[in-house]
Amino acid sequence: MKHLGLALGLFFALGSSGCIVVSDGADLYESCFDTNDCDDFGAYCTSIIADWPEGRAQNNICTFGCVDSEDCPFSNGDPGLCVDFGGGFQCYEDCNTGLDCDPGFDCGDIGGGFTICLPR
């Protein structure tokens, strides 16, 4: 009983402190269904379509608008890359290999010696 009282005391102390934060949303450059899924302030969910030799793939990611690549946050030690595919400049996750990308994405060449994580 003594342990139950201690556990309840800790529960109420931590619960009332406002220090417990549970996040089940998507971080920057991760898959999302809509903007409400994106955890980073100012991030929005946008669709990406990639054409691969075996066919077209589509997925959504949490991203930011940008002016240049310095506006894009790092992810997995790689800088973000500011790219415009015709819908305005947005940050994408830079990569060296597919291992740098989240599941459902692969490292794809976008020309000019640049590669980003694209849906696969």
Backbone as XML, in Angstrom:
<?xml version="1.0"?>
<chain id="A" units="angstrom">
  <residue number="1" name="MET">
    <atom name="N" x="0.825" y="-1.185" z="0.000"/>
    <atom name="CA" x="0.000" y="0.000" z="0.000"/>
    <atom name="C" x="0.867" y="1.245" z="0.000"/>
  </residue>
  <residue number="2" name="LYS">
    <atom name="N" x="2.012" y="1.139" z="0.716"/>
    <atom name="CA" x="2.933" y="2.269" z="0.771"/>
    <atom name="C" x="3.422" y="2.623" z="-0.635"/>
  </residue>
  <residue number="3" name="HIS">
    <atom name="N" x="3.683" y="1.603" z="-1.482"/>
    <atom name="CA" x="4.166" y="1.830" z="-2.849"/>
    <atom name="C" x="3.081" y="2.440" z="-3.722"/>
  </residue>
  <residue number="4" name="LEU">
    <atom name="N" x="1.835" y="2.034" z="-3.501"/>
    <atom name="CA" x="0.729" y="2.593" z="-4.267"/>
    <atom name="C" x="0.582" y="4.085" z="-3.970"/>
  </residue>
  <residue number="5" name="GLY">
    <atom name="N" x="0.706" y="4.455" z="-2.709"/>
    <atom name="CA" x="0.622" y="5.870" z="-2.341"/>
    <atom name="C" x="1.745" y="6.675" z="-2.959"/>
  </residue>
  <residue number="6" name="LEU">
    <atom name="N" x="2.950" y="6.124" z="-2.974"/>
    <atom name="CA" x="4.101" y="6.791" z="-3.587"/>
    <atom name="C" x="3.894" y="6.943" z="-5.090"/>
  </residue>
  <residue number="7" name="ALA">
    <atom name="N" x="3.394" y="5.874" z="-5.730"/>
    <atom name="CA" x="3.151" y="5.929" z="-7.178"/>
    <atom name="C" x="2.086" y="6.957" z="-7.513"/>
  </residue>
  <residue number="8" name="LEU">
    <atom name="N" x="1.005" y="6.970" z="-6.747"/>
    <atom name="CA" x="-0.061" y="7.961" z="-6.994"/>
    <atom name="C" x="0.439" y="9.376" z="-6.747"/>
  </residue>
  <residue number="9" name="GLY">
    <atom name="N" x="1.264" y="9.535" z="-5.703"/>
    <atom name="CA" x="1.827" y="10.858" z="-5.420"/>
    <atom name="C" x="2.691" y="11.349" z="-6.571"/>
  </residue>
  <residue number="10" name="LEU">
    <atom name="N" x="3.532" y="10.468" z="-7.131"/>
    <atom name="CA" x="4.361" y="10.837" z="-8.278"/>
    <atom name="C" x="3.504" y="11.134" z="-9.500"/>
  </residue>
  <residue number="11" name="PHE">
    <atom name="N" x="2.454" y="10.338" z="-9.721"/>
    <atom name="CA" x="1.572" y="10.547" z="-10.850"/>
    <atom name="C" x="0.941" y="11.940" z="-10.781"/>
  </residue>
  <residue number="12" name="PHE">
    <atom name="N" x="0.393" y="12.290" z="-9.622"/>
    <atom name="CA" x="-0.262" y="13.595" z="-9.489"/>
    <atom name="C" x="0.740" y="14.736" z="-9.541"/>
  </residue>
  <residue number="13" name="ALA">
    <atom name="N" x="1.927" y="14.542" z="-8.971"/>
    <atom name="CA" x="2.944" y="15.598" z="-8.997"/>
    <atom name="C" x="3.408" y="15.854" z="-10.424"/>
  </residue>
  <residue number="14" name="LEU">
    <atom name="N" x="3.679" y="14.789" z="-11.176"/>
    <atom name="CA" x="4.131" y="14.961" z="-12.546"/>
    <atom name="C" x="3.001" y="15.435" z="-13.444"/>
  </residue>
  <residue number="15" name="GLY">
    <atom name="N" x="1.817" y="14.887" z="-13.247"/>
    <atom name="CA" x="0.681" y="15.252" z="-14.081"/>
    <atom name="C" x="0.286" y="16.706" z="-13.922"/>
  </residue>
  <residue number="16" name="SER">
    <atom name="N" x="0.422" y="17.258" z="-12.733"/>
    <atom name="CA" x="0.016" y="18.646" z="-12.521"/>
    <atom name="C" x="1.127" y="19.628" z="-12.861"/>
  </residue>
  <residue number="17" name="SER">
    <atom name="N" x="2.345" y="19.129" z="-13.100"/>
    <atom name="CA" x="3.462" y="20.029" z="-13.386"/>
    <atom name="C" x="3.454" y="20.535" z="-14.821"/>
  </residue>
  <residue number="18" name="GLY">
    <atom name="N" x="2.725" y="19.851" z="-15.698"/>
    <atom name="CA" x="2.718" y="20.246" z="-17.103"/>
    <atom name="C" x="3.966" y="19.788" z="-17.838"/>
  </residue>
  <residue number="19" name="CYS">
    <atom name="N" x="4.745" y="18.904" z="-17.235"/>
    <atom name="CA" x="6.017" y="18.480" z="-17.831"/>
    <atom name="C" x="5.896" y="17.236" z="-18.685"/>
  </residue>
  <residue number="20" name="ILE">
    <atom name="N" x="4.784" y="16.566" z="-18.644"/>
    <atom name="CA" x="4.643" y="15.356" z="-19.446"/>
    <atom name="C" x="4.117" y="15.741" z="-20.820"/>
  </residue>
  <residue number="21" name="VAL">
    <atom name="N" x="4.911" y="15.452" z="-21.839"/>
    <atom name="CA" x="4.515" y="15.752" z="-23.208"/>
    <atom name="C" x="4.537" y="14.452" z="-23.995"/>
  </residue>
  <residue number="22" name="VAL">
    <atom name="N" x="3.422" y="14.083" z="-24.535"/>
    <atom name="CA" x="3.331" y="12.888" z="-25.359"/>
    <atom name="C" x="3.077" y="13.339" z="-26.779"/>
  </residue>
  <residue number="23" name="SER">
    <atom name="N" x="3.932" y="12.932" z="-27.686"/>
    <atom name="CA" x="3.796" y="13.330" z="-29.078"/>
    <atom name="C" x="3.713" y="12.091" z="-29.938"/>
  </residue>
  <residue number="24" name="ASP">
    <atom name="N" x="2.674" y="11.994" z="-30.720"/>
    <atom name="CA" x="2.582" y="10.870" z="-31.634"/>
    <atom name="C" x="2.474" y="11.356" z="-33.067"/>
  </residue>
  <residue number="25" name="GLY">
    <atom name="N" x="2.851" y="12.598" z="-33.290"/>
    <atom name="CA" x="2.810" y="13.178" z="-34.625"/>
    <atom name="C" x="4.099" y="12.946" z="-35.381"/>
  </residue>
  <residue number="26" name="ALA">
    <atom name="N" x="4.192" y="13.563" z="-36.530"/>
    <atom name="CA" x="5.347" y="13.377" z="-37.405"/>
    <atom name="C" x="6.338" y="14.529" z="-37.245"/>
  </residue>
  <residue number="27" name="ASP">
    <atom name="N" x="7.608" y="14.183" z="-37.216"/>
    <atom name="CA" x="8.663" y="15.187" z="-37.211"/>
    <atom name="C" x="8.892" y="15.668" z="-38.639"/>
  </residue>
  <residue number="28" name="LEU">
    <atom name="N" x="9.714" y="16.682" z="-38.761"/>
    <atom name="CA" x="10.056" y="17.223" z="-40.068"/>
    <atom name="C" x="10.625" y="16.131" z="-40.967"/>
  </residue>
  <residue number="29" name="TYR">
    <atom name="N" x="10.206" y="16.115" z="-42.214"/>
    <atom name="CA" x="10.600" y="15.167" z="-43.265"/>
    <atom name="C" x="10.009" y="13.767" z="-43.065"/>
  </residue>
  <residue number="30" name="GLU">
    <atom name="N" x="9.107" y="13.586" z="-42.094"/>
    <atom name="CA" x="8.465" y="12.297" z="-41.900"/>
    <atom name="C" x="7.100" y="12.278" z="-42.578"/>
  </residue>
  <residue number="31" name="SER">
    <atom name="N" x="6.569" y="11.080" z="-42.805"/>
    <atom name="CA" x="5.258" y="10.909" z="-43.439"/>
    <atom name="C" x="4.154" y="11.529" z="-42.590"/>
  </residue>
  <residue number="32" name="CYS">
    <atom name="N" x="3.119" y="12.017" z="-43.259"/>
    <atom name="CA" x="1.977" y="12.610" z="-42.584"/>
    <atom name="C" x="0.726" y="12.402" z="-43.431"/>
  </residue>
  <residue number="33" name="PHE">
    <atom name="N" x="-0.441" y="12.566" z="-42.796"/>
    <atom name="CA" x="-1.703" y="12.518" z="-43.527"/>
    <atom name="C" x="-2.214" y="13.922" z="-43.789"/>
  </residue>
  <residue number="34" name="ASP">
    <atom name="N" x="-2.058" y="14.813" z="-42.796"/>
    <atom name="CA" x="-2.429" y="16.214" z="-42.968"/>
    <atom name="C" x="-1.572" y="17.072" z="-42.045"/>
  </residue>
  <residue number="35" name="THR">
    <atom name="N" x="-1.701" y="18.382" z="-42.159"/>
    <atom name="CA" x="-0.841" y="19.312" z="-41.431"/>
    <atom name="C" x="-0.956" y="19.145" z="-39.923"/>
  </residue>
  <residue number="36" name="ASN">
    <atom name="N" x="-2.102" y="18.707" z="-39.423"/>
    <atom name="CA" x="-2.259" y="18.492" z="-37.982"/>
    <atom name="C" x="-1.324" y="17.401" z="-37.463"/>
  </residue>
  <residue number="37" name="ASP">
    <atom name="N" x="-0.823" y="16.536" z="-38.335"/>
    <atom name="CA" x="0.114" y="15.482" z="-37.939"/>
    <atom name="C" x="1.519" y="16.015" z="-37.686"/>
  </residue>
  <residue number="38" name="CYS">
    <atom name="N" x="1.855" y="17.167" z="-38.219"/>
    <atom name="CA" x="3.223" y="17.695" z="-38.157"/>
    <atom name="C" x="3.489" y="18.352" z="-36.805"/>
  </residue>
  <residue number="39" name="ASP">
    <atom name="N" x="4.534" y="17.858" z="-36.112"/>
    <atom name="CA" x="4.876" y="18.348" z="-34.776"/>
    <atom name="C" x="5.597" y="19.684" z="-34.778"/>
  </residue>
  <residue number="40" name="ASP">
    <atom name="N" x="6.433" y="19.937" z="-35.782"/>
    <atom name="CA" x="7.253" y="21.146" z="-35.788"/>
    <atom name="C" x="6.397" y="22.369" z="-36.083"/>
  </residue>
  <residue number="41" name="PHE">
    <atom name="N" x="6.576" y="23.426" z="-35.281"/>
    <atom name="CA" x="5.806" y="24.653" z="-35.446"/>
    <atom name="C" x="6.033" y="25.242" z="-36.836"/>
  </residue>
  <residue number="42" name="GLY">
    <atom name="N" x="4.977" y="25.507" z="-37.552"/>
    <atom name="CA" x="5.077" y="26.099" z="-38.882"/>
    <atom name="C" x="5.205" y="25.089" z="-40.002"/>
  </residue>
  <residue number="43" name="ALA">
    <atom name="N" x="5.379" y="23.804" z="-39.660"/>
    <atom name="CA" x="5.491" y="22.770" z="-40.694"/>
    <atom name="C" x="4.109" y="22.432" z="-41.237"/>
  </residue>
  <residue number="44" name="TYR">
    <atom name="N" x="4.063" y="22.016" z="-42.478"/>
    <atom name="CA" x="2.806" y="21.597" z="-43.092"/>
    <atom name="C" x="3.028" y="20.310" z="-43.860"/>
  </residue>
  <residue number="45" name="CYS">
    <atom name="N" x="1.953" y="19.596" z="-44.103"/>
    <atom name="CA" x="2.000" y="18.319" z="-44.799"/>
    <atom name="C" x="1.813" y="18.561" z="-46.294"/>
  </residue>
  <residue number="46" name="THR">
    <atom name="N" x="2.744" y="18.079" z="-47.089"/>
    <atom name="CA" x="2.661" y="18.272" z="-48.534"/>
    <atom name="C" x="2.901" y="16.949" z="-49.256"/>
  </residue>
  <residue number="47" name="SER">
    <atom name="N" x="2.312" y="16.811" z="-50.409"/>
    <atom name="CA" x="2.418" y="15.589" z="-51.205"/>
    <atom name="C" x="3.665" y="15.628" z="-52.087"/>
  </residue>
  <residue number="48" name="ILE">
    <atom name="N" x="4.321" y="14.471" z="-52.207"/>
    <atom name="CA" x="5.467" y="14.316" z="-53.106"/>
    <atom name="C" x="5.158" y="13.165" z="-54.048"/>
  </residue>
  <residue number="49" name="ILE">
    <atom name="N" x="5.396" y="13.373" z="-55.319"/>
    <atom name="CA" x="5.251" y="12.317" z="-56.318"/>
    <atom name="C" x="6.614" y="12.110" z="-56.971"/>
  </residue>
  <residue number="50" name="ALA">
    <atom name="N" x="7.043" y="10.860" z="-57.048"/>
    <atom name="CA" x="8.336" y="10.541" z="-57.655"/>
    <atom name="C" x="8.151" y="9.490" z="-58.737"/>
  </residue>
  <residue number="51" name="ASP">
    <atom name="N" x="8.808" y="9.698" z="-59.857"/>
    <atom name="CA" x="8.799" y="8.724" z="-60.943"/>
    <atom name="C" x="10.080" y="7.906" z="-60.879"/>
  </residue>
  <residue number="52" name="TRP">
    <atom name="N" x="9.928" y="6.590" z="-60.722"/>
    <atom name="CA" x="11.038" y="5.644" z="-60.681"/>
    <atom name="C" x="10.924" y="4.745" z="-61.908"/>
  </residue>
  <residue number="53" name="PRO">
    <atom name="N" x="11.983" y="4.051" z="-62.277"/>
    <atom name="CA" x="11.905" y="3.147" z="-63.437"/>
    <atom name="C" x="10.759" y="2.139" z="-63.335"/>
  </residue>
  <residue number="54" name="GLU">
    <atom name="N" x="10.443" y="1.681" z="-62.112"/>
    <atom name="CA" x="9.374" y="0.691" z="-61.950"/>
    <atom name="C" x="7.992" y="1.314" z="-61.792"/>
  </residue>
  <residue number="55" name="GLY">
    <atom name="N" x="7.909" y="2.637" z="-61.768"/>
    <atom name="CA" x="6.605" y="3.293" z="-61.684"/>
    <atom name="C" x="6.607" y="4.520" z="-60.794"/>
  </residue>
  <residue number="56" name="ARG">
    <atom name="N" x="5.447" y="5.090" z="-60.638"/>
    <atom name="CA" x="5.262" y="6.326" z="-59.868"/>
    <atom name="C" x="4.914" y="5.992" z="-58.419"/>
  </residue>
  <residue number="57" name="ALA">
    <atom name="N" x="5.473" y="6.764" z="-57.487"/>
    <atom name="CA" x="5.191" y="6.602" z="-56.063"/>
    <atom name="C" x="4.792" y="7.958" z="-55.478"/>
  </residue>
  <residue number="58" name="GLN">
    <atom name="N" x="3.897" y="7.924" z="-54.500"/>
    <atom name="CA" x="3.442" y="9.161" z="-53.864"/>
    <atom name="C" x="3.382" y="8.965" z="-52.358"/>
  </residue>
  <residue number="59" name="ASN">
    <atom name="N" x="3.752" y="10.003" z="-51.622"/>
    <atom name="CA" x="3.652" y="10.024" z="-50.170"/>
    <atom name="C" x="3.611" y="11.482" z="-49.744"/>
  </residue>
  <residue number="60" name="ASN">
    <atom name="N" x="3.310" y="11.734" z="-48.495"/>
    <atom name="CA" x="3.285" y="13.084" z="-47.933"/>
    <atom name="C" x="4.369" y="13.208" z="-46.885"/>
  </residue>
  <residue number="61" name="ILE">
    <atom name="N" x="4.928" y="14.417" z="-46.741"/>
    <atom name="CA" x="5.898" y="14.675" z="-45.682"/>
    <atom name="C" x="5.568" y="15.991" z="-45.000"/>
  </residue>
  <residue number="62" name="CYS">
    <atom name="N" x="6.055" y="16.129" z="-43.771"/>
    <atom name="CA" x="6.006" y="17.403" z="-43.059"/>
    <atom name="C" x="7.199" y="18.219" z="-43.530"/>
  </residue>
  <residue number="63" name="THR">
    <atom name="N" x="6.959" y="19.464" z="-43.929"/>
    <atom name="CA" x="8.034" y="20.298" z="-44.457"/>
    <atom name="C" x="7.758" y="21.768" z="-44.159"/>
  </residue>
  <residue number="64" name="PHE">
    <atom name="N" x="8.678" y="22.613" z="-44.535"/>
    <atom name="CA" x="8.580" y="24.069" z="-44.416"/>
    <atom name="C" x="8.783" y="24.691" z="-45.789"/>
  </residue>
  <residue number="65" name="GLY">
    <atom name="N" x="8.265" y="25.874" z="-45.989"/>
    <atom name="CA" x="8.633" y="26.669" z="-47.149"/>
    <atom name="C" x="10.023" y="27.244" z="-46.909"/>
  </residue>
  <residue number="66" name="CYS">
    <atom name="N" x="10.734" y="27.583" z="-47.976"/>
    <atom name="CA" x="12.106" y="28.080" z="-47.824"/>
    <atom name="C" x="12.448" y="29.032" z="-48.966"/>
  </residue>
  <residue number="67" name="VAL">
    <atom name="N" x="13.518" y="29.792" z="-48.759"/>
    <atom name="CA" x="14.078" y="30.657" z="-49.795"/>
    <atom name="C" x="15.349" y="30.019" z="-50.341"/>
  </residue>
  <residue number="68" name="ASP">
    <atom name="N" x="16.170" y="29.463" z="-49.445"/>
    <atom name="CA" x="17.355" y="28.707" z="-49.855"/>
    <atom name="C" x="17.602" y="27.595" z="-48.841"/>
  </residue>
  <residue number="69" name="SER">
    <atom name="N" x="18.553" y="26.748" z="-49.113"/>
    <atom name="CA" x="18.788" y="25.555" z="-48.295"/>
    <atom name="C" x="19.196" y="25.873" z="-46.861"/>
  </residue>
  <residue number="70" name="GLU">
    <atom name="N" x="19.726" y="27.063" z="-46.613"/>
    <atom name="CA" x="20.077" y="27.444" z="-45.241"/>
    <atom name="C" x="18.841" y="27.567" z="-44.360"/>
  </residue>
  <residue number="71" name="ASP">
    <atom name="N" x="17.658" y="27.703" z="-44.961"/>
    <atom name="CA" x="16.398" y="27.774" z="-44.208"/>
    <atom name="C" x="15.930" y="26.393" z="-43.743"/>
  </residue>
  <residue number="72" name="CYS">
    <atom name="N" x="16.514" y="25.334" z="-44.293"/>
    <atom name="CA" x="16.032" y="23.976" z="-44.041"/>
    <atom name="C" x="16.808" y="23.313" z="-42.899"/>
  </residue>
  <residue number="73" name="PRO">
    <atom name="N" x="16.081" y="22.762" z="-41.923"/>
    <atom name="CA" x="16.736" y="22.090" z="-40.798"/>
    <atom name="C" x="17.451" y="20.811" z="-41.218"/>
  </residue>
  <residue number="74" name="PHE">
    <atom name="N" x="18.433" y="20.422" z="-40.409"/>
    <atom name="CA" x="19.156" y="19.164" z="-40.604"/>
    <atom name="C" x="18.272" y="18.006" z="-40.175"/>
  </residue>
  <residue number="75" name="SER">
    <atom name="N" x="18.530" y="16.836" z="-40.736"/>
    <atom name="CA" x="17.877" y="15.600" z="-40.322"/>
    <atom name="C" x="18.863" y="14.467" z="-40.516"/>
  </residue>
  <residue number="76" name="ASN">
    <atom name="N" x="19.032" y="13.637" z="-39.514"/>
    <atom name="CA" x="19.972" y="12.510" z="-39.568"/>
    <atom name="C" x="21.381" y="12.957" z="-39.931"/>
  </residue>
  <residue number="77" name="GLY">
    <atom name="N" x="21.764" y="14.140" z="-39.515"/>
    <atom name="CA" x="23.102" y="14.652" z="-39.788"/>
    <atom name="C" x="23.274" y="15.284" z="-41.148"/>
  </residue>
  <residue number="78" name="ASP">
    <atom name="N" x="22.235" y="15.216" z="-41.995"/>
    <atom name="CA" x="22.304" y="15.803" z="-43.331"/>
    <atom name="C" x="21.489" y="17.091" z="-43.369"/>
  </residue>
  <residue number="79" name="PRO">
    <atom name="N" x="21.977" y="18.092" z="-44.097"/>
    <atom name="CA" x="21.203" y="19.332" z="-44.201"/>
    <atom name="C" x="19.963" y="19.123" z="-45.068"/>
  </residue>
  <residue number="80" name="GLY">
    <atom name="N" x="18.951" y="19.924" z="-44.828"/>
    <atom name="CA" x="17.794" y="19.911" z="-45.716"/>
    <atom name="C" x="18.161" y="20.616" z="-47.006"/>
  </residue>
  <residue number="81" name="LEU">
    <atom name="N" x="17.393" y="20.388" z="-48.040"/>
    <atom name="CA" x="17.653" y="20.991" z="-49.343"/>
    <atom name="C" x="16.394" y="21.722" z="-49.798"/>
  </residue>
  <residue number="82" name="CYS">
    <atom name="N" x="16.524" y="22.973" z="-50.191"/>
    <atom name="CA" x="15.409" y="23.806" z="-50.642"/>
    <atom name="C" x="15.222" y="23.603" z="-52.145"/>
  </residue>
  <residue number="83" name="VAL">
    <atom name="N" x="14.062" y="23.041" z="-52.521"/>
    <atom name="CA" x="13.812" y="22.668" z="-53.915"/>
    <atom name="C" x="12.425" y="23.137" z="-54.326"/>
  </residue>
  <residue number="84" name="ASP">
    <atom name="N" x="12.292" y="23.550" z="-55.586"/>
    <atom name="CA" x="10.989" y="23.907" z="-56.149"/>
    <atom name="C" x="10.677" y="22.948" z="-57.283"/>
  </residue>
  <residue number="85" name="PHE">
    <atom name="N" x="9.622" y="22.139" z="-57.093"/>
    <atom name="CA" x="9.160" y="21.233" z="-58.136"/>
    <atom name="C" x="7.953" y="21.817" z="-58.858"/>
  </residue>
  <residue number="86" name="GLY">
    <atom name="N" x="7.809" y="23.133" z="-58.795"/>
    <atom name="CA" x="6.708" y="23.795" z="-59.487"/>
    <atom name="C" x="5.607" y="24.280" z="-58.562"/>
  </residue>
  <residue number="87" name="GLY">
    <atom name="N" x="5.661" y="23.921" z="-57.288"/>
    <atom name="CA" x="4.638" y="24.347" z="-56.339"/>
    <atom name="C" x="5.178" y="25.285" z="-55.282"/>
  </residue>
  <residue number="88" name="GLY">
    <atom name="N" x="6.339" y="25.866" z="-55.507"/>
    <atom name="CA" x="6.983" y="26.735" z="-54.515"/>
    <atom name="C" x="8.133" y="26.011" z="-53.838"/>
  </residue>
  <residue number="89" name="PHE">
    <atom name="N" x="9.062" y="26.768" z="-53.330"/>
    <atom name="CA" x="10.243" y="26.191" z="-52.683"/>
    <atom name="C" x="9.863" y="25.581" z="-51.341"/>
  </residue>
  <residue number="90" name="GLN">
    <atom name="N" x="10.320" y="24.331" z="-51.128"/>
    <atom name="CA" x="10.073" y="23.606" z="-49.895"/>
    <atom name="C" x="11.335" y="22.859" z="-49.485"/>
  </residue>
  <residue number="91" name="CYS">
    <atom name="N" x="11.446" y="22.580" z="-48.182"/>
    <atom name="CA" x="12.578" y="21.818" z="-47.662"/>
    <atom name="C" x="12.337" y="20.328" z="-47.835"/>
  </residue>
  <residue number="92" name="TYR">
    <atom name="N" x="13.369" y="19.633" z="-48.295"/>
    <atom name="CA" x="13.346" y="18.183" z="-48.439"/>
    <atom name="C" x="14.568" y="17.621" z="-47.744"/>
  </residue>
  <residue number="93" name="GLU">
    <atom name="N" x="14.481" y="16.362" z="-47.339"/>
    <atom name="CA" x="15.587" y="15.715" z="-46.647"/>
    <atom name="C" x="16.655" y="15.286" z="-47.639"/>
  </residue>
  <residue number="94" name="ASP">
    <atom name="N" x="17.862" y="15.819" z="-47.479"/>
    <atom name="CA" x="19.009" y="15.449" z="-48.299"/>
    <atom name="C" x="19.444" y="14.040" z="-47.897"/>
  </residue>
  <residue number="95" name="CYS">
    <atom name="N" x="20.061" y="13.319" z="-48.821"/>
    <atom name="CA" x="20.492" y="11.952" z="-48.517"/>
    <atom name="C" x="21.709" y="11.593" z="-49.351"/>
  </residue>
  <residue number="96" name="ASN">
    <atom name="N" x="22.405" y="10.562" z="-48.891"/>
    <atom name="CA" x="23.517" y="9.980" z="-49.643"/>
    <atom name="C" x="23.143" y="8.596" z="-50.160"/>
  </residue>
  <residue number="97" name="THR">
    <atom name="N" x="22.376" y="7.855" z="-49.343"/>
    <atom name="CA" x="21.887" y="6.526" z="-49.719"/>
    <atom name="C" x="20.457" y="6.383" z="-49.206"/>
  </residue>
  <residue number="98" name="GLY">
    <atom name="N" x="19.796" y="5.319" z="-49.612"/>
    <atom name="CA" x="18.450" y="5.046" z="-49.138"/>
    <atom name="C" x="18.382" y="4.822" z="-47.637"/>
  </residue>
  <residue number="99" name="LEU">
    <atom name="N" x="19.503" y="4.447" z="-47.016"/>
    <atom name="CA" x="19.535" y="4.243" z="-45.566"/>
    <atom name="C" x="19.332" y="5.550" z="-44.804"/>
  </residue>
  <residue number="100" name="ASP">
    <atom name="N" x="19.544" y="6.690" z="-45.463"/>
    <atom name="CA" x="19.339" y="7.994" z="-44.827"/>
    <atom name="C" x="17.855" y="8.363" z="-44.754"/>
  </residue>
  <residue number="101" name="CYS">
    <atom name="N" x="17.025" y="7.636" z="-45.470"/>
    <atom name="CA" x="15.605" y="7.982" z="-45.596"/>
    <atom name="C" x="14.730" y="7.102" z="-44.720"/>
  </residue>
  <residue number="102" name="ASP">
    <atom name="N" x="13.558" y="7.627" z="-44.349"/>
    <atom name="CA" x="12.580" y="6.884" z="-43.572"/>
    <atom name="C" x="11.980" y="5.755" z="-44.410"/>
  </residue>
  <residue number="103" name="PRO">
    <atom name="N" x="11.367" y="4.762" z="-43.747"/>
    <atom name="CA" x="10.681" y="3.700" z="-44.498"/>
    <atom name="C" x="9.644" y="4.288" z="-45.451"/>
  </residue>
  <residue number="104" name="GLY">
    <atom name="N" x="9.575" y="3.712" z="-46.655"/>
    <atom name="CA" x="8.650" y="4.219" z="-47.668"/>
    <atom name="C" x="9.279" y="5.269" z="-48.565"/>
  </residue>
  <residue number="105" name="PHE">
    <atom name="N" x="10.525" y="5.628" z="-48.282"/>
    <atom name="CA" x="11.253" y="6.624" z="-49.067"/>
    <atom name="C" x="12.587" y="6.040" z="-49.491"/>
  </residue>
  <residue number="106" name="ASP">
    <atom name="N" x="13.147" y="6.593" z="-50.570"/>
    <atom name="CA" x="14.457" y="6.160" z="-51.051"/>
    <atom name="C" x="15.202" y="7.399" z="-51.535"/>
  </residue>
  <residue number="107" name="CYS">
    <atom name="N" x="16.503" y="7.317" z="-51.589"/>
    <atom name="CA" x="17.336" y="8.439" z="-52.023"/>
    <atom name="C" x="17.286" y="8.534" z="-53.551"/>
  </residue>
  <residue number="108" name="GLY">
    <atom name="N" x="16.772" y="9.648" z="-54.050"/>
    <atom name="CA" x="16.620" y="9.811" z="-55.488"/>
    <atom name="C" x="17.350" y="11.024" z="-56.021"/>
  </residue>
  <residue number="109" name="ASP">
    <atom name="N" x="17.900" y="10.894" z="-57.205"/>
    <atom name="CA" x="18.640" y="11.955" z="-57.881"/>
    <atom name="C" x="17.653" y="12.948" z="-58.488"/>
  </residue>
  <residue number="110" name="ILE">
    <atom name="N" x="17.813" y="14.227" z="-58.143"/>
    <atom name="CA" x="16.935" y="15.264" z="-58.709"/>
    <atom name="C" x="17.686" y="16.161" z="-59.681"/>
  </residue>
  <residue number="111" name="GLY">
    <atom name="N" x="18.893" y="15.761" z="-60.059"/>
    <atom name="CA" x="19.682" y="16.529" z="-61.008"/>
    <atom name="C" x="20.623" y="17.505" z="-60.316"/>
  </residue>
  <residue number="112" name="GLY">
    <atom name="N" x="21.607" y="17.973" z="-61.042"/>
    <atom name="CA" x="22.560" y="18.938" z="-60.509"/>
    <atom name="C" x="23.451" y="18.387" z="-59.416"/>
  </residue>
  <residue number="113" name="GLY">
    <atom name="N" x="23.514" y="17.063" z="-59.299"/>
    <atom name="CA" x="24.329" y="16.444" z="-58.258"/>
    <atom name="C" x="23.640" y="16.407" z="-56.909"/>
  </residue>
  <residue number="114" name="PHE">
    <atom name="N" x="22.330" y="16.659" z="-56.863"/>
    <atom name="CA" x="21.575" y="16.655" z="-55.616"/>
    <atom name="C" x="20.703" y="15.427" z="-55.498"/>
  </residue>
  <residue number="115" name="THR">
    <atom name="N" x="20.604" y="14.902" z="-54.276"/>
    <atom name="CA" x="19.742" y="13.767" z="-53.989"/>
    <atom name="C" x="18.907" y="14.082" z="-52.752"/>
  </residue>
  <residue number="116" name="ILE">
    <atom name="N" x="17.630" y="13.681" z="-52.786"/>
    <atom name="CA" x="16.725" y="13.862" z="-51.643"/>
    <atom name="C" x="15.925" y="12.581" z="-51.431"/>
  </residue>
  <residue number="117" name="CYS">
    <atom name="N" x="15.331" y="12.470" z="-50.257"/>
    <atom name="CA" x="14.465" y="11.329" z="-49.952"/>
    <atom name="C" x="13.128" y="11.520" z="-50.661"/>
  </residue>
  <residue number="118" name="LEU">
    <atom name="N" x="12.801" y="10.546" z="-51.500"/>
    <atom name="CA" x="11.573" y="10.584" z="-52.293"/>
    <atom name="C" x="10.763" y="9.322" z="-52.009"/>
  </residue>
  <residue number="119" name="PRO">
    <atom name="N" x="9.441" y="9.403" z="-52.173"/>
    <atom name="CA" x="8.611" y="8.204" z="-51.955"/>
    <atom name="C" x="9.009" y="7.074" z="-52.892"/>
  </residue>
  <residue number="120" name="ARG">
    <atom name="N" x="8.949" y="5.862" z="-52.382"/>
    <atom name="CA" x="9.294" y="4.697" z="-53.217"/>
    <atom name="C" x="8.287" y="3.599" z="-53.003"/>
  </residue>
</chain>
